[in-house]
Amino acid sequence: MKKALYSGLILVLMMSVLAACGSNNKENKPSDASVSPSASVSESASASETKADTPPEKVELKVFMSFPRFKDQFESYFEQFKAKELAVKNIDVSIKLEMPNPDQAKQILQTRLASNDAPDLFTLHAIADIPTYYKAGYLSDLSDQPFVPKVYESVRKTVTYDGKVVALPLESLSWGYLYNKKIFSDVGITPPQTIDEMKAAIEKLNAAKVKPFMLAFQESWIPQLMMALSLGGTVSSAHQDWIEKMNKGEASYQDVASVFDIIDLIMANGTDKPFEVGNEAGSTDFANGKAAMWVQGPWQAETILKVNPNMEFGVAPLPVSNDPAGAMINLATSTSLAVSPTSKNKEVALDLLNYILDDNDSAPLFESLKFNPVATMHTYETFPWIAEASSYVADGKAYLDLSLPNGVTDETAKMLQSYYAKDVKKEDIIKALDKTWATAIKTQQ
């Protein structure tokens, strides 16, 4: 590339010289007008030649992201960024991308952060992680970055803490459980809004020899989604002061023990051998119609449609009681991208962060990821499941993702795996989660 540019500059100089010679031959004397442009070209060429001969600065960025299912999309997008950074700033960027299994990602990241080995950029959960990571000094203040005014105000609030924007939102979600629209239509059912309606739907599915629920428990983060939706609907509809009381040590999971009603129903009516099925296999089985419902989010859309591009699935709120008000969609900004304050290449790290919401290139990335629009340049057409979930939101059947203390979600994940295996009882889970919550609150004080 350098040789080509250098040759081009030489050609420009030769043409300038020939032009000047031609002028001398014609008029026998160069005019002031003919001398001045030639001098200007020479100066410009000299400056360009110097820039072309300057070797690019080499920078390595360490990027830690918790969704390996999107590895191809992000690797491709990072290649675009590297080309742009080289062309615009003459910086040769290499990116060391780390994408561990979601079950292990949080623990690996926290170990790295605590041992002063922070990646330059890393993903975190906006609701669950930002308060803890901010107080520990792991997050940069990004309030003055170019991407900030582009983000929708409602989404921007979810990554704002202590009056500062501390992360870039990636996944803005309206989610509930997934259901196979064709199976529902064939059996003659619609998304249940109460526990009794769910029981009736399950009876029809079983009569049609269709497994009601996909169970994929090999990775603990998947079964904990049942508790996330059940607790969210229960607290938001019937125990709105429960989290505040838990933080004060004045409440218990026993107060919301009804969350197990829907969990028990799902576990009793699911596919076989769930501990042999992980996220990828679960997506494949669901895409192939091996179950009618899956307590999993629309973030699985890309994986499901890769298996079965013609599949029509919907997103519905999970019923948690016989009060339809408890069936609610979860509104959340989950996975977000932060920059470490200790990054040795912070300027380039910020360039990459802002490129995630680039005016021209961001929309194709988010569309390929099947993510909801989060910023003004995201004008792509949304998908049917997004529109369906949004219709519940418009009807007021939604709640903001609950903010639980650090460690509670991880403990829930482990306990629910053991609960299915009948190694623990409800009382054990309630006791363990109460203890984890209390310990987390004490640690934060």
C-alpha positions in Angstrom: 0.0 0.0 0.0 2.9 2.4 0.9 4.6 1.6 -2.4 1.5 2.4 -4.3 1.0 5.7 -2.6 4.6 6.6 -3.0 4.5 5.8 -6.8 1.3 7.8 -7.1 3.1 10.8 -5.5 6.1 10.5 -7.9 3.6 10.4 -10.8 2.0 13.6 -9.6 5.4 15.3 -9.3 6.4 14.2 -12.8 3.2 15.5 -14.3 3.7 18.8 -12.5 7.3 19.1 -13.9 6.1 18.3 -17.5 3.3 20.8 -17.2 5.8 23.5 -16.1 8.2 22.5 -19.0 5.3 22.7 -21.5 4.5 26.2 -20.3 8.1 27.3 -20.7 8.4 26.0 -24.2 5.2 27.8 -25.3 5.9 31.2 -23.7 9.7 31.0 -23.3 9.2 32.5 -19.9 7.2 31.1 -17.0 4.6 33.4 -15.6 4.0 33.9 -11.8 0.8 31.9 -12.2 2.6 28.9 -13.6 5.3 28.9 -10.9 3.0 29.2 -7.9 0.9 26.0 -8.5 4.0 23.9 -9.1 5.5 25.0 -5.8 2.2 24.3 -4.0 2.0 20.8 -5.4 5.6 20.1 -4.4 4.9 21.2 -0.8 1.7 19.2 -0.6 3.4 16.1 -2.1 6.3 16.4 0.3 3.9 16.5 3.3 1.9 13.5 2.1 5.1 11.6 1.4 6.3 12.2 4.9 2.9 11.0 6.3 3.0 7.9 4.1 6.4 7.0 5.3 5.5 7.3 8.9 5.0 3.8 10.3 1.6 3.3 12.0 1.5 3.2 15.7 0.8 -0.3 17.0 -1.8 -0.8 19.7 -3.3 -3.9 21.2 -6.8 -3.8 22.8 -8.0 -6.5 25.1 -11.8 -6.9 24.7 -13.8 -9.2 27.0 -17.4 -10.0 25.9 -19.8 -12.5 27.5 -21.8 -13.7 24.4 -19.7 -16.2 22.4 -22.7 -16.8 20.1 -22.0 -13.5 18.5 -18.3 -14.1 17.9 -18.5 -14.0 14.1 -20.4 -10.7 14.0 -18.1 -8.9 16.4 -14.9 -10.2 14.9 -16.1 -8.9 11.5 -17.1 -5.5 12.9 -13.8 -5.2 14.7 -12.0 -5.7 11.4 -14.0 -2.7 10.0 -12.9 -0.7 13.0 -9.2 -1.6 12.6 -9.3 -0.6 8.9 -10.9 2.8 9.8 -8.5 3.5 12.7 -5.5 2.8 10.4 -6.9 5.0 7.6 -7.9 7.9 9.8 -5.4 7.9 12.6 -2.6 5.7 11.3 -3.0 3.3 14.2 -2.5 -0.4 13.6 -4.9 -2.0 16.1 -4.8 -5.6 17.1 -7.8 -6.9 19.1 -7.5 -9.8 21.6 -11.1 -10.9 21.9 -12.0 -13.1 24.8 -15.5 -14.6 24.9 -15.9 -17.2 27.6 -19.0 -19.2 28.3 -21.7 -17.0 30.0 -21.7 -19.3 33.0 -18.1 -18.5 33.7 -17.8 -15.0 32.2 -18.8 -13.0 35.3 -16.4 -14.8 37.7 -13.5 -14.6 35.2 -14.1 -10.9 34.7 -14.4 -10.1 38.4 -11.1 -12.0 39.1 -9.4 -10.0 36.4 -10.7 -6.7 37.7 -9.8 -7.5 41.3 -6.2 -8.5 40.3 -5.5 -5.3 38.3 -5.7 -7.2 35.0 -8.7 -5.4 33.6 -9.5 -5.7 29.9 -9.6 -2.4 28.0 -13.3 -3.0 27.2 -15.6 -5.4 28.9 -19.3 -6.3 28.9 -21.4 -6.2 32.1 -25.1 -6.4 33.0 -26.4 -2.8 33.3 -28.9 -3.5 36.1 -27.0 -6.1 38.1 -23.4 -5.0 37.8 -23.1 -1.3 37.3 -23.6 -0.2 40.9 -21.1 -2.7 42.3 -18.5 -2.1 39.6 -18.8 1.7 39.8 -18.3 1.7 43.5 -15.2 -0.5 43.1 -13.7 2.0 40.6 -13.9 -0.3 37.6 -15.9 2.0 35.3 -14.8 5.0 33.3 -17.0 8.1 33.1 -18.2 8.2 29.5 -20.6 11.1 29.8 -18.7 13.3 27.4 -18.3 10.6 24.7 -19.9 11.2 21.2 -22.1 8.1 21.4 -24.0 9.4 24.5 -26.5 11.9 22.8 -27.3 9.3 20.2 -28.7 6.9 22.7 -32.5 7.0 23.4 -33.1 8.7 26.7 -35.0 5.8 28.2 -32.1 3.4 27.4 -29.5 5.9 28.5 -31.0 6.0 32.0 -30.2 2.3 32.4 -26.5 2.9 32.0 -26.4 6.0 34.1 -25.2 5.9 37.7 -24.4 8.6 40.1 -25.2 11.1 37.4 -22.7 9.6 35.0 -23.0 7.5 31.8 -20.7 4.6 32.6 -21.4 2.1 29.8 -22.6 1.8 26.2 -25.9 -0.2 26.0 -25.9 -3.2 23.6 -28.9 -5.3 24.4 -32.1 -3.4 25.2 -34.7 -6.0 25.8 -38.4 -6.5 26.1 -38.6 -10.2 27.0 -40.6 -13.0 28.3 -40.7 -16.7 27.4 -40.5 -17.9 23.7 -43.3 -19.9 22.1 -43.7 -21.7 18.8 -46.6 -19.9 17.0 -47.3 -22.8 14.6 -47.6 -25.3 17.5 -49.9 -22.9 19.4 -52.0 -22.5 16.3 -52.2 -26.2 15.5 -53.2 -27.0 19.1 -55.6 -24.1 19.3 -54.1 -22.2 22.2 -53.0 -18.6 22.8 -50.4 -17.3 25.3 -51.8 -18.0 28.8 -52.1 -15.0 31.2 -52.8 -17.0 34.4 -51.5 -20.1 36.1 -54.8 -21.9 35.4 -54.7 -20.9 31.7 -51.2 -22.3 31.6 -52.3 -25.6 33.1 -55.1 -25.8 30.5 -52.6 -25.1 27.7 -50.3 -27.7 29.0 -53.1 -30.3 29.0 -53.8 -29.6 25.3 -50.2 -29.8 24.4 -49.7 -33.1 26.2 -52.8 -34.5 24.6 -51.3 -33.6 21.2 -48.1 -35.3 22.3 -46.1 -32.1 22.2 -43.7 -31.3 25.0 -44.9 -28.1 26.6 -41.5 -26.7 27.7 -37.9 -26.9 26.5 -35.6 -27.6 29.4 -31.9 -26.8 28.9 -30.2 -26.9 32.3 -26.6 -27.8 31.3 -25.7 -24.1 31.8 -27.0 -22.6 35.0 -27.8 -19.2 33.7 -30.7 -20.6 31.6 -32.9 -22.2 34.5 -32.4 -19.0 36.5 -34.4 -17.1 33.9 -37.5 -18.8 35.3 -36.9 -17.1 38.6 -36.1 -13.8 36.9 -39.5 -13.7 35.2 -41.4 -15.2 38.1 -39.9 -13.0 40.7 -40.2 -9.9 38.4 -43.9 -10.5 37.8 -44.6 -11.3 41.4 -42.8 -8.4 43.0 -43.9 -5.8 40.4 -47.6 -6.8 40.7 -48.1 -7.8 44.3 -45.0 -7.0 46.4 -43.7 -3.7 45.1 -41.8 -2.8 48.3 -40.2 -6.2 48.7 -36.8 -5.3 47.3 -36.6 -2.2 49.6 -37.6 -4.4 52.6 -35.0 -7.1 51.6 -32.3 -4.4 51.5 -33.3 -3.4 55.0 -33.3 -7.0 56.3 -37.1 -6.8 56.8 -38.3 -9.4 54.3 -37.5 -12.9 53.0 -37.9 -15.0 49.9 -40.6 -16.8 51.9 -42.8 -13.7 51.4 -42.7 -14.4 47.6 -42.6 -18.2 47.8 -45.4 -18.3 45.2 -42.7 -17.8 42.6 -42.2 -21.5 42.7 -45.7 -22.2 41.4 -44.9 -21.6 37.8 -41.3 -22.9 38.2 -42.7 -26.3 39.4 -45.2 -26.4 36.5 -42.4 -25.8 34.0 -40.1 -28.4 35.5 -42.8 -31.0 35.6 -43.8 -30.5 32.0 -40.5 -30.2 30.2 -38.2 -32.1 27.8 -36.2 -35.0 29.1 -32.6 -35.1 30.2 -32.1 -31.3 30.6 -28.6 -31.5 32.0 -27.5 -32.9 28.7 -28.8 -29.9 26.8 -27.1 -26.6 26.7 -27.8 -23.3 25.1 -26.9 -24.3 21.5 -28.6 -27.6 21.7 -31.7 -26.1 23.3 -31.9 -23.5 20.5 -31.6 -26.3 17.9 -34.3 -28.4 19.5 -36.7 -25.5 20.0 -36.1 -24.4 16.4 -37.0 -27.9 15.3 -40.3 -27.9 17.2 -39.3 -30.3 20.0 -41.2 -28.1 22.6 -43.9 -25.5 22.4 -42.3 -23.0 24.9 -38.9 -22.1 26.2 -38.2 -19.8 29.1 -35.4 -18.0 27.2 -35.1 -14.6 25.8 -35.3 -13.1 22.3 -31.6 -12.8 22.3 -31.7 -16.4 21.1 -33.3 -15.3 17.8 -30.2 -15.3 15.8 -29.3 -18.8 16.9 -32.8 -20.2 16.5 -33.3 -18.7 13.0 -29.9 -20.0 11.9 -31.2 -23.5 12.5 -34.7 -22.8 11.1 -35.0 -19.6 9.1 -38.7 -20.1 8.6 -39.6 -20.6 12.2 -42.2 -18.2 13.6 -41.9 -17.7 17.4 -43.4 -15.2 19.7 -42.6 -13.5 23.0 -45.2 -13.6 25.8 -45.2 -12.7 29.5 -44.9 -15.6 31.9 -48.0 -16.0 34.2 -47.1 -16.2 37.9 -50.5 -16.4 39.6 -54.2 -16.4 38.7 -54.1 -12.6 38.6 -53.5 -11.6 34.9 -51.8 -8.5 36.2 -48.8 -10.6 37.2 -48.1 -11.7 33.6 -45.6 -9.0 32.6 -42.9 -8.4 30.1 -39.4 -7.6 31.5 -37.9 -4.4 30.3 -34.1 -4.4 30.6 -30.8 -3.2 29.3 -28.7 -6.2 30.0 -25.4 -6.6 28.3 -23.5 -3.3 28.0 -20.0 -2.3 27.2 -17.6 -0.5 29.6 -14.1 0.9 29.4 -11.6 0.3 32.2 -10.2 3.5 33.8 -6.8 1.7 33.9 -6.6 1.0 30.2 -3.1 1.8 28.8 -4.7 2.6 25.4 -7.7 4.4 26.5 -8.0 6.8 23.5 -8.1 3.8 21.1 -10.5 1.9 23.5 -12.8 4.9 23.4 -12.6 5.0 19.6 -13.7 1.4 19.5 -16.5 2.1 22.0 -17.9 5.0 19.9 -17.6 2.9 16.7 -20.2 0.5 18.2 -22.7 3.3 17.7 -21.1 4.6 14.4 -23.6 6.7 12.4 -23.2 4.5 9.3 -22.0 1.1 10.4 -23.8 0.5 13.7 -27.3 -0.2 12.3 -26.2 -3.2 10.2 -24.4 -4.6 13.2 -27.4 -4.4 15.6 -29.7 -5.7 12.9 -27.4 -8.8 12.4 -27.4 -9.4 16.1 -31.2 -9.2 16.2 -30.9 -6.5 19.0 -33.5 -3.9 19.7 -32.7 -0.4 18.5 -31.0 1.7 21.2 -29.9 4.8 19.4 -31.1 7.3 16.8 -29.2 5.8 13.8 -31.0 2.4 14.4 -33.7 2.9 11.8 -33.8 -0.7 10.6 -37.1 -2.6 10.6 -37.7 -4.5 13.9 -38.8 -8.1 14.1 -42.2 -9.5 14.8 -41.3 -10.8 18.2 -40.1 -7.3 19.2 -43.4 -5.8 18.1 -45.3 -8.5 20.0 -43.4 -7.8 23.2 -43.8 -4.1 22.7 -47.5 -4.4 22.4 -47.6 -5.7 26.0 -45.4 -2.8 27.1 -47.8 -0.4 25.4 -50.7 -2.0 27.4 -48.9 -1.4 30.7 -48.1 -5.1 31.2 -44.3 -4.6 31.8 -41.8 -3.8 34.6 -38.3 -2.6 34.7 -35.7 -5.3 35.4 -35.3 -5.9 39.1 -32.0 -4.7 40.6 -30.7 -7.5 42.8 -27.6 -7.5 44.9 -24.4 -8.9 43.5 -24.3 -12.7 43.8 -28.0 -13.4 44.2 -28.5 -14.3 40.5 -25.5 -16.6 40.5 -26.8 -18.3 43.7 -30.2 -18.7 42.2 -28.8 -20.3 39.1 -26.9 -23.0 41.1 -29.8 -23.6 43.4 -32.4 -24.1 40.6 -30.2 -26.8 39.0 -30.0 -28.6 42.3 -33.8 -28.1 42.8 -34.6 -29.9 39.5 -32.2 -32.7 40.6 -34.1 -32.9 43.9 -30.9 -32.2 45.8 -32.5 -29.2 47.6 -36.0 -28.2 48.6 -37.8 -24.8 48.3 -36.9 -24.1 52.0 -33.2 -24.6 51.2 -33.4 -22.2 48.3 -35.2 -19.6 50.3 -32.6 -19.8 53.1 -29.7 -19.7 50.7 -31.0 -16.7 48.8 -31.9 -14.8 52.0 -28.3 -15.3 53.3 -26.7 -14.4 49.9 -28.8 -11.2 49.8 -28.0 -10.2 53.4 -24.2 -10.8 52.9 -24.2 -8.7 49.7 -25.9 -5.8 51.4 -23.5 -6.0 54.3 -20.5 -6.0 52.0 -21.8 -2.9 50.2 -22.1 -0.9 53.4 
